[in-house]
Amino acid sequence: MYLLEGLGHEVVVLDGPPGVAPPADLLLLEPASPSCVEHARRARDLQPSLPVICVSILPEDAAFLAFGPIDYLAKPFAIDALREVVRRALDHSHQAA
């Protein structure tokens, strides 16, 4: 079970070659994934206001924020930190709608 499922969210994992992503409320990215940037670009092409959270262990991945994520979550993280960053992103997304 994914942590977000345990928090009551539906999780769809995009792994492998980028394709058309299903509509989503939130995109959680790990820059270490080879296809991460392309998945993000395609998702943002379809949903320009899609909130994005970057999750990484490497401080230099914070530069990924230039792509436009709403938030950054450093690994390792506590489940409460994940819950809070997801709540903020979804709140922001719903306010913008």
C-alpha positions as CSV (number, residue, x, y, z in Angstrom):
1,M,0.0,0.0,0.0
2,Y,1.2,3.5,-0.8
3,L,1.4,6.0,2.0
4,L,-1.1,8.3,0.2
5,E,-3.6,5.5,-0.1
6,G,-3.4,5.1,3.7
7,L,-4.3,8.8,3.9
8,G,-7.4,8.2,1.8
9,H,-6.1,9.2,-1.7
10,E,-6.2,7.2,-4.9
11,V,-2.7,6.6,-6.3
12,V,-1.8,6.1,-10.0
13,V,1.9,5.3,-10.6
14,L,3.4,6.6,-13.8
15,D,6.6,4.6,-14.3
16,G,8.4,3.9,-17.5
17,P,8.1,5.7,-20.8
18,P,5.8,8.8,-20.6
19,G,2.4,8.4,-22.1
20,V,-0.8,10.2,-21.6
21,A,-1.4,10.5,-17.9
22,P,-5.0,10.2,-16.6
23,P,-6.5,13.4,-15.1
24,A,-5.2,14.0,-11.6
25,D,-5.6,16.3,-8.6
26,L,-1.9,16.3,-7.8
27,L,1.4,15.2,-9.3
28,L,4.1,13.9,-6.8
29,L,7.5,13.7,-8.6
30,E,10.8,12.1,-7.7
31,P,13.5,13.7,-9.9
32,A,15.7,10.6,-9.6
33,S,13.2,8.8,-11.9
34,P,14.6,9.0,-15.4
35,S,11.2,9.8,-17.0
36,C,10.1,12.3,-14.3
37,V,10.6,15.5,-16.2
38,E,8.8,14.2,-19.3
39,H,5.9,12.9,-17.2
40,A,5.6,16.3,-15.6
41,R,5.7,18.2,-18.9
42,R,3.0,16.0,-20.4
43,A,0.8,16.2,-17.4
44,R,1.2,20.0,-17.3
45,D,0.4,20.2,-21.0
46,L,-3.0,18.6,-20.3
47,Q,-3.6,20.3,-16.9
48,P,-1.6,23.6,-16.7
49,S,-2.8,24.3,-13.1
50,L,-1.9,20.8,-11.8
51,P,-0.2,21.1,-8.4
52,V,3.2,19.5,-8.4
53,I,5.2,18.3,-5.4
54,C,8.9,17.4,-5.8
55,V,10.2,14.7,-3.4
56,S,13.9,14.2,-3.2
57,I,16.9,13.3,-1.1
58,L,19.2,15.6,-3.0
59,P,19.3,19.3,-2.2
60,E,20.3,20.2,-5.7
61,D,17.0,18.8,-6.9
62,A,15.4,21.8,-5.4
63,A,16.4,23.5,-8.7
64,F,13.5,21.3,-10.1
65,L,11.3,23.9,-8.4
66,A,11.9,26.2,-11.5
67,F,9.6,23.8,-13.3
68,G,6.8,25.1,-11.2
69,P,6.1,22.7,-8.3
70,I,4.0,24.1,-5.5
71,D,6.2,22.4,-2.9
72,Y,9.3,20.4,-2.1
73,L,9.5,17.6,0.3
74,A,13.0,16.4,1.5
75,K,13.6,12.7,2.1
76,P,13.5,11.2,4.5
77,F,10.1,12.6,5.6
78,A,7.6,11.9,8.3
79,I,4.1,10.9,7.2
80,D,2.8,14.0,8.8
81,A,5.0,16.1,6.6
82,L,3.7,14.3,3.5
83,R,0.1,14.8,4.7
84,E,0.7,18.5,5.2
85,V,2.3,19.1,1.9
86,V,-0.4,17.2,0.0
87,R,-3.1,19.1,1.9
88,R,-1.5,22.5,1.1
89,A,-1.2,21.6,-2.6
90,L,-4.8,20.4,-2.9
91,D,-6.1,23.4,-0.9
92,H,-4.2,25.7,-3.3
93,S,-5.5,23.8,-6.3
94,H,-9.1,24.0,-5.1
95,Q,-8.8,27.7,-4.3
96,A,-7.5,28.4,-7.8
97,A,-10.3,26.6,-9.5
